[in-house]
Amino acid sequence: MTSASQNRSRPGSTTSSDGFSVAKLLLEGRAFLALMVIILVFSMLSPYYFSLGNFLTMASHVAIFGILAVGMLLVILNGGIDLSVGSTLGLSGVIAGFLMQGVQLQTLGIVLFPPVWVVVVLVCVLGALVGLVNGVLIAWLKVPAFVATLGMLYVVRGAALLMTNGLTYNDLGGKPELGNTGFDWLGFNRLFGIPIGVLVMVVITIIGSIILNRTAFGRWLYASGGNERAAELSGVPVKKVQVSVYMLSGICASVAGLILSSELTSAGPTAGNSYELTAIAAVVIGGAALTGGRGNIRGTLVGAFVIGFLSDGLVIIGVSAYWQTVFTGAVIVLAVLLNAIQYRRRVKLPGSTGGPSTSPQQAGKARTADPAHEKIAG
Amino acid sequence: MNAAPQFEPAAGDTVLAARNIVKSYGGTHALKGVDFDIRRGEVTTLFGENGAGKSTLMKILSGVETPTSGSIELDGRPVVFSSTVDARDRGISIIHQELSLAPNLSVRDNIFMGRELRGATGLDFAEEARQTRMLMADLEEDIDPMTLVQDLRLGQQQIVEIARALSVDSRILIMDEPTSALSATEVEVLFKVIRDLTARGVSIVYISHHLEEALQITDHAVVLRDGTITATANAKNIDLEWIVRNMVGENFDLGSPPTGYAFGDVALSIDDVSIADVSGSDRLVVDRLSLDVRAGEIVCIYGLMGAGRTELLECVAGRLPMTGGRVLLEGKDISGLSIAERISRGLVLVPEDRQRDGLVQTMSVGANLSLASIGAFVKGMMLSRSRERSLIDGTIRDVRVKTAGAGAPIGSLSGGNQQKVVIGKMLTTNPKVMLLDEPSRGIDVGAKAEVFRLLGERAAQGLAVVFSTSEVAECLGIAHRIIVMRRGRISAQFGADVTKEQIMAASGEAVLV
């Protein structure tokens, strides 16, 4: 359900489709249900699973994917896809590592050691720039999103490898006398016992939620993802919206890259390989439609937790990594299958009457909502 | 098609008889109990305005759609067509109004699509090409079988569509507007082919907006209006006036032009505007057209398909680029502005295709209504829910949308109410000029009257309204002034006291005077 329409139907206001039934509740909340089942099953299988300590550890793993998935959700709501986030994550870590080693300005003969907050800002700007390139390619130069971001996936990864010649920056600690310590704070510290990474994810989720539900930009995003032509004729700046979502996705990827390299205390150029697919999976499990216009932050977050808690659970009970891959894939397919059922029901809603001349358009409408078009995931 | 068609002897003269056909789309009745006969070896022409139900009836006879109730008898035996393939196997094929060709495939592959000829090793391409060449020779068209359809001009594509229907040896051939993109010579060739076919016993059902042209070829005329047959006659007993009279009939009252106020200053001025054809030909779809509309005035633009109405309106709204001229809003040149900027200055468009351009299907009724005026309820950075709510509720009341609530999915509304949402959405931006492209398309008569009444009310408050239509009757409702467009130009201007016949004559549909 789009959060726009959900927020709108106040309790008491009877909308024609809002009949209360258990089956409907299970279908709508299926990602949450899946999460509960996962926690329950693994808690029975392993005594270590159900503990606050383990939950916090798993949550910090989830944070990386969760942050990527929030950015990905914005892109998918717009009807696009961003395959470059894994590479952007890797490049962000490498750039952070590079800046922490000090920037040599040969003409001036000095070495600059930017403080950590400057590093963070610069890396986020970098992510936004990658997103800007994606957005311009897609919105203005009309390159299909899949192809444009696939190209950027390679280009950005290549740039990361070139920066370090394939090597990894291992010293991210900084030196107190240079005033650039504190990078490990992101990955290691805790506030009120909660890892910083998890808190960052929570903050990004809240910001994302406010953007989607409470700002004009959010409404524009849902509208242009649902029907770009109609949105444009209603005065929505569809191109700006499109470019913006890729930039926001790039920034999310950079933030995830900073947290990951801080957690690992090293920045390798191959970090984040194939993470874009996990992020897409989280968004899809969370109920968003790859055709755009449908989905929300809450679902996406639950989707990220489903994937994270499942794979960590499998590790804890000692299932082989190969089987983990199989399980994760099965969960994704199952989720898309249920999406298909949900949206098919919605297309069949009563009404949408019209004269004879509207029937081809109705067919077109059904096509836009056709779940069969959502098969790229995974 | 050169092989003699294998016909079973028809029972009497009538090959196909449709009895009491009813077709409803939700609450709208497209056909209300129609009896229709197709006679062997004759051309039967179906006349009627847009939305009269012609295409629906033909879709039912060719198996595209199933009737809500009623029966079809073929050679005196009741039949039910489960699909177009089923109907084709029984000898009925249709040439659709909209071309249904695959542009990326060759002419040969299009003609044999879905019934490819098998040879000893795979498909018999040589035989397919040979038959294609013969079909093209029959149609006197010099098109190589291997040409890609996308490389043909529209008229030639239509010829391919016709050839495909001819290639299956049908005994009933339905032609829905087959000549809309054909040149005069091509039409003559087509008529010769039709006469050849009827001489061999093939029955033709013909639909065309070019009444004179249709009257030339037809043996039998059937007139359809609002889903009912109003008249049938043999062609030799009738003339154009008879057709027009029966087509238009006594109309539902669509109101009269609002009076009791003086028009304001010129609100919209279209100055010498030209628009190039998107398909790349050098033809101008709108050719140096100028038009002034005053505040409070309602102008109706009438024209046949392809007259350039949609292009003109989309260009004025900023969707299509123009190749010449300028557009002024209250005296200020807005030619270079974006759609959003034009909306904020008070020029809005209600597009022709509601589903494709008007509504966001994934959003609720309320979110659709408020989409164009989000700026009106933003406080700081945030949307104000309460302001939005009151705006939406106000609009729902104003334009009288029948909905279960603002949160209801947009798809749950009837066509007429969906249209009111699109109009309401643009009205909340407080426009000075409202363009509506075929606002009555696909909505029933009651909703039509409501939409026009709404426009009349707004005009009396100073809104300049320009709407286009392809139904003559609608010109005679609320419009103060009627503009007839033909081939990208204004071919005539009338006051509200014009007659239907005059309008139709100016559009090129029929010359009666």
Interface residues (C-beta under 8 A of the other chain):
Chain A: T2 A4 S5 N7 R8 S9 R10 S13 T14 T15 S16 S17 D18 I210 R214 T215 A216 R219 W220 Y222 A223 G225 G226 N227 R229 A230 A231 E232 L233 S234 G235 V236 P237 A289 G292 G293 R294 R346 V347 L349 P350 G351 S352 T353 G354 G355 P356 S357 T358 S359 P360 Q361 Q362 G364 K365 T368 A369
Chain B: K23 Y25 G26 G27 T28 A30 N50 G51 G53 S55 T56 K59 E65 E98 A317 R319 S338 I339 A340 I343 S344 L349 P351 D353 R354 Q355 R356 D357 G358 L359 V360 Q361 T362 M363 S364 G366 A367 S370 L371 A372 I374 G375 V378 M381 M382 L383 R385 A404 G405 A406 G407 A408 P409 G411 S412 L413 S414 G415 Q418 K425 M426 T429 R441 G442 I443 D444
